[in-house]
Protein backbone atom coordinates (compact mmCIF):
# COMPACT_ATOMS: atom_id res chain seq x y z
CA UNK A 1 0.00 0.00 0.00
CA UNK A 2 2.74 2.44 0.79
CA UNK A 3 4.05 1.98 -2.72
CA UNK A 4 0.72 2.95 -4.15
CA UNK A 5 0.49 6.14 -2.12
CA UNK A 6 4.03 7.23 -2.87
CA UNK A 7 3.43 6.56 -6.56
CA UNK A 8 0.36 8.77 -6.53
CA UNK A 9 2.19 11.54 -4.76
CA UNK A 10 4.99 11.36 -7.30
CA UNK A 11 2.53 11.53 -10.16
CA UNK A 12 0.75 14.49 -8.59
CA UNK A 13 3.98 16.35 -8.10
CA UNK A 14 5.13 15.81 -11.64
CA UNK A 15 1.81 17.05 -12.97
CA UNK A 16 2.02 20.13 -10.77
CA UNK A 17 5.57 20.83 -11.87
CA UNK A 18 4.63 20.42 -15.52
CA UNK A 19 1.76 22.83 -15.10
CA UNK A 20 4.05 25.39 -13.46
CA UNK A 21 6.61 25.05 -16.23
CA UNK A 22 4.08 25.61 -18.98
CA UNK A 23 2.79 28.61 -17.07
CA UNK A 24 6.29 30.14 -16.89
CA UNK A 25 7.25 29.43 -20.52
CA UNK A 26 4.87 31.86 -22.23
CA UNK A 27 6.18 34.65 -20.00
CA UNK A 28 9.78 33.79 -20.86
CA UNK A 29 8.88 33.46 -24.52
CA UNK A 30 7.11 36.82 -24.49
CA UNK A 31 10.13 38.45 -22.81
CA UNK A 32 12.43 36.97 -25.46
CA UNK A 33 10.09 38.17 -28.21
CA UNK A 34 10.06 41.70 -26.77
CA UNK A 35 13.85 41.66 -26.53
CA UNK A 36 14.18 40.45 -30.13
CA UNK A 37 11.69 43.10 -31.30
CA UNK A 38 13.68 45.81 -29.50
CA UNK A 39 16.84 44.60 -31.22
CA UNK A 40 15.08 44.59 -34.62
CA UNK A 41 13.76 48.12 -34.05
CA UNK A 42 17.22 49.38 -33.09
CA UNK A 43 18.78 47.70 -36.12
CA UNK A 44 16.15 49.15 -38.48
CA UNK A 45 16.57 52.63 -36.99
CA UNK A 46 20.37 52.42 -37.31
CA UNK A 47 20.07 51.30 -40.95
CA UNK A 48 17.68 54.16 -41.71
CA UNK A 49 20.02 56.70 -40.08
CA UNK A 50 22.99 55.32 -42.04
CA UNK A 51 21.08 55.55 -45.33
CA UNK A 52 19.87 59.04 -44.47
CA UNK A 53 23.43 60.21 -43.78
CA UNK A 54 24.74 58.54 -46.94
CA UNK A 55 22.06 60.18 -49.06
CA UNK A 56 22.72 63.69 -47.82
CA UNK A 57 24.42 65.90 -50.41
CA UNK A 58 27.31 66.60 -48.03
CA UNK A 59 28.34 62.92 -48.26
CA UNK A 60 29.40 63.22 -51.90
CA UNK A 61 32.66 64.80 -53.06
CA UNK A 62 30.81 66.79 -55.74
CA UNK A 63 28.84 68.57 -53.03
CA UNK A 64 32.02 70.03 -51.58
CA UNK A 65 32.47 72.19 -54.67
CA UNK A 66 30.03 75.05 -55.15
CA UNK A 67 28.73 75.66 -58.68
CA UNK A 68 30.84 77.83 -60.94
CA UNK A 69 30.07 81.54 -60.94
CA UNK A 70 28.77 82.92 -64.21
CA UNK A 71 32.05 84.64 -65.15
CA UNK A 72 33.90 81.31 -64.81
CA UNK A 73 31.28 79.57 -66.92
CA UNK A 74 31.66 82.21 -69.62
CA UNK A 75 35.46 81.96 -69.51
CA UNK A 76 35.26 78.17 -69.80
CA UNK A 77 32.85 78.50 -72.74
CA UNK A 78 35.17 80.90 -74.54
CA UNK A 79 38.31 78.81 -73.92
CA UNK A 80 36.64 75.55 -75.00
CA UNK A 81 35.18 77.25 -78.07
CA UNK A 82 38.64 78.58 -78.94
CA UNK A 83 40.19 75.13 -78.55
CA UNK A 84 37.56 73.54 -80.80
CA UNK A 85 37.97 76.27 -83.41
CA UNK A 86 41.75 75.82 -83.29
CA UNK A 87 41.41 72.06 -83.81
CA UNK A 88 39.16 72.68 -86.82
CA UNK A 89 41.71 75.08 -88.32
CA UNK A 90 44.54 72.59 -87.73
CA UNK A 91 42.48 69.93 -89.48
CA UNK A 92 41.87 72.22 -92.45
CA UNK A 93 45.56 73.19 -92.61
CA UNK A 94 46.58 69.52 -92.44
CA UNK A 95 44.21 68.87 -95.30
CA UNK A 96 45.83 71.67 -97.32
CA UNK A 97 49.35 70.29 -96.79
CA UNK A 98 48.63 66.55 -96.87
CA UNK A 99 46.02 66.57 -99.57
CA UNK A 100 42.46 65.24 -99.71
CA UNK A 101 43.49 62.01 -97.99
CA UNK A 102 43.61 63.95 -94.69
CA UNK A 103 39.89 64.65 -95.04
CA UNK A 104 39.38 60.90 -94.55
CA UNK A 105 42.33 60.01 -92.33
CA UNK A 106 41.85 62.58 -89.57
CA UNK A 107 38.14 61.87 -88.92
CA UNK A 108 38.84 58.13 -89.13
CA UNK A 109 41.63 58.51 -86.54
CA UNK A 110 39.31 60.54 -84.32
CA UNK A 111 36.63 57.85 -84.72
CA UNK A 112 39.07 55.10 -83.75
CA UNK A 113 40.17 57.10 -80.71
CA UNK A 114 36.53 57.62 -79.69
CA UNK A 115 35.87 53.89 -80.18
CA UNK A 116 38.81 52.94 -77.94
CA UNK A 117 37.60 55.35 -75.27
CA UNK A 118 34.05 53.93 -75.46
CA UNK A 119 35.38 50.35 -75.34
CA UNK A 120 37.44 51.12 -72.22
CA UNK A 121 34.46 52.72 -70.53
CA UNK A 122 32.37 49.57 -71.02
CA UNK A 123 34.86 47.36 -69.24
CA UNK A 124 34.00 46.89 -65.56
CA UNK A 125 35.78 49.29 -63.31
CA UNK A 126 37.26 48.26 -60.01
CA UNK A 127 34.83 48.56 -57.13
CA UNK A 128 34.80 52.17 -56.09
CA UNK A 129 32.72 54.00 -53.55
CA UNK A 130 29.18 52.76 -53.12
CA UNK A 131 26.40 54.50 -54.94
CA UNK A 132 24.29 56.97 -53.05
CA UNK A 133 21.04 55.50 -51.77
CA UNK A 134 18.00 56.43 -53.77
CA UNK A 135 14.64 57.45 -52.40
CA UNK A 136 13.33 53.88 -52.69
CA UNK A 137 16.08 52.67 -50.32
CA UNK A 138 15.14 55.32 -47.77
CA UNK A 139 11.43 54.52 -48.07
CA UNK A 140 12.10 50.79 -47.65
CA UNK A 141 14.30 51.42 -44.59
CA UNK A 142 11.70 53.75 -43.07
CA UNK A 143 8.97 51.15 -43.64
CA UNK A 144 11.11 48.45 -41.99
CA UNK A 145 11.74 50.78 -39.05
CA UNK A 146 8.01 51.52 -38.64
CA UNK A 147 7.11 47.83 -38.91
CA UNK A 148 9.69 46.90 -36.27
CA UNK A 149 8.46 49.63 -33.94
CA UNK A 150 4.83 48.54 -34.44
CA UNK A 151 5.74 44.92 -33.64
CA UNK A 152 7.62 46.08 -30.55
CA UNK A 153 4.68 48.15 -29.33
CA UNK A 154 2.28 45.25 -29.95
CA UNK A 155 4.49 42.89 -27.94
CA UNK A 156 4.93 45.41 -25.14
CA UNK A 157 1.17 45.88 -24.99
CA UNK A 158 0.69 42.11 -24.90
CA UNK A 159 3.25 41.82 -22.09
CA UNK A 160 1.54 44.62 -20.14
CA UNK A 161 -1.87 42.94 -20.49
CA UNK A 162 -0.62 39.74 -18.83
C-alpha positions as CSV (number, residue, x, y, z in Angstrom):
1,X,0.0,0.0,0.0
2,X,2.7,2.4,0.8
3,X,4.0,2.0,-2.7
4,X,0.7,2.9,-4.1
5,X,0.5,6.1,-2.1
6,X,4.0,7.2,-2.9
7,X,3.4,6.6,-6.6
8,X,0.4,8.8,-6.5
9,X,2.2,11.5,-4.8
10,X,5.0,11.4,-7.3
11,X,2.5,11.5,-10.2
12,X,0.8,14.5,-8.6
13,X,4.0,16.4,-8.1
14,X,5.1,15.8,-11.6
15,X,1.8,17.1,-13.0
16,X,2.0,20.1,-10.8
17,X,5.6,20.8,-11.9
18,X,4.6,20.4,-15.5
19,X,1.8,22.8,-15.1
20,X,4.0,25.4,-13.5
21,X,6.6,25.0,-16.2
22,X,4.1,25.6,-19.0
23,X,2.8,28.6,-17.1
24,X,6.3,30.1,-16.9
25,X,7.2,29.4,-20.5
26,X,4.9,31.9,-22.2
27,X,6.2,34.7,-20.0
28,X,9.8,33.8,-20.9
29,X,8.9,33.5,-24.5
30,X,7.1,36.8,-24.5
31,X,10.1,38.4,-22.8
32,X,12.4,37.0,-25.5
33,X,10.1,38.2,-28.2
34,X,10.1,41.7,-26.8
35,X,13.9,41.7,-26.5
36,X,14.2,40.5,-30.1
37,X,11.7,43.1,-31.3
38,X,13.7,45.8,-29.5
39,X,16.8,44.6,-31.2
40,X,15.1,44.6,-34.6
41,X,13.8,48.1,-34.0
42,X,17.2,49.4,-33.1
43,X,18.8,47.7,-36.1
44,X,16.2,49.1,-38.5
45,X,16.6,52.6,-37.0
46,X,20.4,52.4,-37.3
47,X,20.1,51.3,-40.9
48,X,17.7,54.2,-41.7
49,X,20.0,56.7,-40.1
50,X,23.0,55.3,-42.0
51,X,21.1,55.5,-45.3
52,X,19.9,59.0,-44.5
53,X,23.4,60.2,-43.8
54,X,24.7,58.5,-46.9
55,X,22.1,60.2,-49.1
56,X,22.7,63.7,-47.8
57,X,24.4,65.9,-50.4
58,X,27.3,66.6,-48.0
59,X,28.3,62.9,-48.3
60,X,29.4,63.2,-51.9
61,X,32.7,64.8,-53.1
62,X,30.8,66.8,-55.7
63,X,28.8,68.6,-53.0
64,X,32.0,70.0,-51.6
65,X,32.5,72.2,-54.7
66,X,30.0,75.0,-55.1
67,X,28.7,75.7,-58.7
68,X,30.8,77.8,-60.9
69,X,30.1,81.5,-60.9
70,X,28.8,82.9,-64.2
71,X,32.1,84.6,-65.2
72,X,33.9,81.3,-64.8
73,X,31.3,79.6,-66.9
74,X,31.7,82.2,-69.6
75,X,35.5,82.0,-69.5
76,X,35.3,78.2,-69.8
77,X,32.9,78.5,-72.7
78,X,35.2,80.9,-74.5
79,X,38.3,78.8,-73.9
80,X,36.6,75.5,-75.0
81,X,35.2,77.3,-78.1
82,X,38.6,78.6,-78.9
83,X,40.2,75.1,-78.5
84,X,37.6,73.5,-80.8
85,X,38.0,76.3,-83.4
86,X,41.8,75.8,-83.3
87,X,41.4,72.1,-83.8
88,X,39.2,72.7,-86.8
89,X,41.7,75.1,-88.3
90,X,44.5,72.6,-87.7
91,X,42.5,69.9,-89.5
92,X,41.9,72.2,-92.4
93,X,45.6,73.2,-92.6
94,X,46.6,69.5,-92.4
95,X,44.2,68.9,-95.3
96,X,45.8,71.7,-97.3
97,X,49.3,70.3,-96.8
98,X,48.6,66.6,-96.9
99,X,46.0,66.6,-99.6
100,X,42.5,65.2,-99.7
101,X,43.5,62.0,-98.0
102,X,43.6,63.9,-94.7
103,X,39.9,64.6,-95.0
104,X,39.4,60.9,-94.5
105,X,42.3,60.0,-92.3
106,X,41.9,62.6,-89.6
107,X,38.1,61.9,-88.9
108,X,38.8,58.1,-89.1
109,X,41.6,58.5,-86.5
110,X,39.3,60.5,-84.3
111,X,36.6,57.9,-84.7
112,X,39.1,55.1,-83.8
113,X,40.2,57.1,-80.7
114,X,36.5,57.6,-79.7
115,X,35.9,53.9,-80.2
116,X,38.8,52.9,-77.9
117,X,37.6,55.3,-75.3
118,X,34.0,53.9,-75.5
119,X,35.4,50.4,-75.3
120,X,37.4,51.1,-72.2
121,X,34.5,52.7,-70.5
122,X,32.4,49.6,-71.0
123,X,34.9,47.4,-69.2
124,X,34.0,46.9,-65.6
125,X,35.8,49.3,-63.3
126,X,37.3,48.3,-60.0
127,X,34.8,48.6,-57.1
128,X,34.8,52.2,-56.1
129,X,32.7,54.0,-53.6
130,X,29.2,52.8,-53.1
131,X,26.4,54.5,-54.9
132,X,24.3,57.0,-53.1
133,X,21.0,55.5,-51.8
134,X,18.0,56.4,-53.8
135,X,14.6,57.5,-52.4
136,X,13.3,53.9,-52.7
137,X,16.1,52.7,-50.3
138,X,15.1,55.3,-47.8
139,X,11.4,54.5,-48.1
140,X,12.1,50.8,-47.7
141,X,14.3,51.4,-44.6
142,X,11.7,53.8,-43.1
143,X,9.0,51.2,-43.6
144,X,11.1,48.5,-42.0
145,X,11.7,50.8,-39.1
146,X,8.0,51.5,-38.6
147,X,7.1,47.8,-38.9
148,X,9.7,46.9,-36.3
149,X,8.5,49.6,-33.9
150,X,4.8,48.5,-34.4
151,X,5.7,44.9,-33.6
152,X,7.6,46.1,-30.5
153,X,4.7,48.2,-29.3
154,X,2.3,45.3,-29.9
155,X,4.5,42.9,-27.9
156,X,4.9,45.4,-25.1
157,X,1.2,45.9,-25.0
158,X,0.7,42.1,-24.9
159,X,3.2,41.8,-22.1
160,X,1.5,44.6,-20.1
161,X,-1.9,42.9,-20.5
162,X,-0.6,39.7,-18.8
